């Protein structure tokens, strides 16, 4: 289910699509209660009808909510709302604006000092990821690793799907 700008999920108003992966579509949105920009990860309809996939989505919400680190995005809310086409399950996370590490690497190799700095900061988050439920952390080797964005030259793990 693709959400158009202006669609509301509770107090959250979709602004634009931000990405998609196997376990969700991600949208930039506005939290109308707190007047802030957030990221909403929506479980696609074809996945939402699968009980095991919904349980995995809920485990992801609990796992992300348990994490607290300056290099890991914050989970603000989890919910279910009616939208055009039916009910939508979603996570509301801190919106992290910036280039993905994958996109940056497509432009060429990082300077060694920058690569070492990123690796060190991302490594700091690893103990937190190690304590995530096994089913979440082993979904697939390409999707299990957290997505990383850079903000002002510093990495931030956004926990979103590829």
C-alpha angles and dihedrals in degrees: 000000000000116000120215124217110275096034112131128217102189107301093346121097118200113235103175144335112269104180147312140227142165095288101035156349117248124214135185106234144169122243100220093195097055098024095233137126115253139173117240119202110200124198106231116244094243089055096039090063089060110085093207092051091051090050089051089050090052091048089052090053092051093045095049091045089056092057122091117174134128090240096049123076119246124245109224104177147348124208155141123238140170114253136161104304098023142292119351126203113208149170122216114212140171109282111238113195115201146082120300116243089239091056091048092051091053087067091057143283120322118243108265095247091051093046091051091048092050092046092051094049094044089047089058088066094051098086088056092051091047089064094054118111111282092235090058098042094049100044090120131327094245096047101034095071110086118253113250128209128182122230118187089341095309125109121241122188107224101187092220128135123261 
